[in-house]
């Protein structure tokens, strides 16, 4: 019986290791952030990410055992992110997971990173648990720097893609706007911070496809519009209007995301939803989503901030559930920059 797993997440720039036990209980999760390493370049440099994963991963494994007060005899399997993500970064995690699997003679399972985000709201720890009556089916809006998709979650591993962004992800649009404003990396967090004192109606940014009767989204037009707006202003004007610019731009993204989620609730008649992924940490999105859910009588679950961004706990729970179903990966499993066709039903990415 698989009761606890060691989990490894290295899909992008954060190195994370966790121990997750039956029921989604997080015994411990430790992570190494790489923001300072990538900040001078205004974005993630894959080679730097890979090197830092290599340096951080094994020390984090030791650390998570100490924090959880566990030993290898209490670990029944290993879960690791296998797709989608940066190829080099994924390789570091996969090779480590395979090596530990062989050394400890326990099975390992490659996990889809997006599936991890889908189950993240269902994690449990000493200060957070989802509602007891929250169950399948539910809708999932997964929003991050690399992905923006809307899913219908019928059961674990039964996921239907309702729609997705046709171009840029919402998180990328946030980060590029922050970079253009000179706020540094990661830009999305800085945009959120500066928007706190801004007027959401100060600037009228486009909300592409918001009225279309579909679940498709697009943020490339918003990104271009934001760039043109910044280029039209003098430096002193940007400094004066920084809060208003950030608040208005952020509002455009939030409007689109919630409009698509609202359409999904209306069409599917499913009154349960989760919002997950790095952008679910955005304070305006969380506030507006809670207000929307209360108004529409939707049971909404958004994970705490520690489970919004990339973390090994969510990978551990997805892997634990798959191992408990009797699944396991073979040693020839390779990384993939994209999801497999069999991971999700429907169209989207």
C-alpha positions, 0 to 999 in steps of 0.5 A, a space after each residue: 500500500 502506498 501511504 507516503 511519497 517523496 515528491 520532486 518539482 523542477 519544471 521551471 525555476 523553482 526547486 521544490 521537494 515535499 513529503 505527502 501522505 495519504 489523503 493529501 496531507 503535506 508532511 513537509 515542503 521545502 523550496 529554493 527560489 531562483 528569482 535573484 539569479 534570473 532578475 538581472 536578465 528580466 526573465 528565466 534563463 534555462 541554463 541558470 535554472 538547470 544549474 541551480 536545480 542541480 545544486 539545490 535538489 539533494 540538499 532539499 531532499 535531506 532538509 525535507 526529511 529532517 523537517 517532516 521527521 521521516 526516514 526512507 523506510 516510511 516512503 513508499 514511492 517517488 513522484 516527479 514532474 515529467 511534463 510540461 516544462 523546461 527540458 533541462 530543468 525536467 531532466 534534473 528532477 527526473 534523473 534524481 527521481 530515477 536514481 533514488 527509485 533504484 537505490 531505495 527499490 521503490 516505484 516512481 511516477 512521472 506527473 503532469 505539472 498541470 495535474 499537480 495544479 489541479 489537485 493543489 486546492 485539495 491538499 491538506 496541512 495543519 492550517 489548511 483543508 478544503 471543505 469536507 463536502 467539496 468533491 467531483 465534478 468541479 471546474 478548474 481555472 489554472 492560471 500561471 506564467 506558462 499556462 492559462 486553461 479552463 478544465 472540467 474535472 469529472 474525477 481524478 485523471 478524468 480532465 476535459 479541457 474546455 478552453 485555453 489561451 490562444 497565445 500568451 498566458 495571463 501570467 506572462 502578460 503580467 510579467 511582461 507589463 511589469 518588466 516594461 514598467 521597470 519593476 523588475 522580475 517577477 513582474 506580476 507580483 510587482 504589478 499586484 503590489 503597485 495596483 493596491 492604491 490604483 484606480 481600476 478604471 483609470 485606463 481602458 485596456 482591451 479585454 479580448 474575446 471576453 464577449 465571445 461565446 467560447 472558453 478561448 482567451 487571448 492576452 497578446 492584444 492586452 500585452 501589446 496595448 500595455 506596451 504601447 501605453 507605456 511607450 506613449 508616456 514620459 518617465 515622470 508620467 509613468 512614475 505618477 500613474 504607476 498605481 493606476 496603470 497597474 490596477 487598470 491592466 490587472 483588472 483587464 486580466 481578471 475580468 477575462 478570467 472570471 468571465 470565462 469561469 462564469 460562462 463555464 458555470 452557466 453552461 455546465 451547471 457545475 457549481 463547484 470551482 477551483 482557481 489554481 496556479 501562480 496567478 491565483 496568488 494575485 490579490 485582486 483575482 482572489 478578492 473578485 473571485 470570492 465576491 463572484 462565487 458568493 453572488 453566483 452561489 458557487 463553492 470556490 476553493 483557492 489554495 493558500 499562497 504556498 500551494 499556488 506557485 510551483 511546489 512539490 506538494 501538489 506533484 506529490 499528491 497527484 503522484 500518490 493518487 496514481 501510485 495508489 491506482 497501481 500506476 508507475 513509470 518505467 526507467 525509460 520515461 523521458 521529459 516533455 516540454 508539452 502535455 501528452 495527448 492522453 493527459 487531457 480530453 478536448 482541445 486546448 493547452 
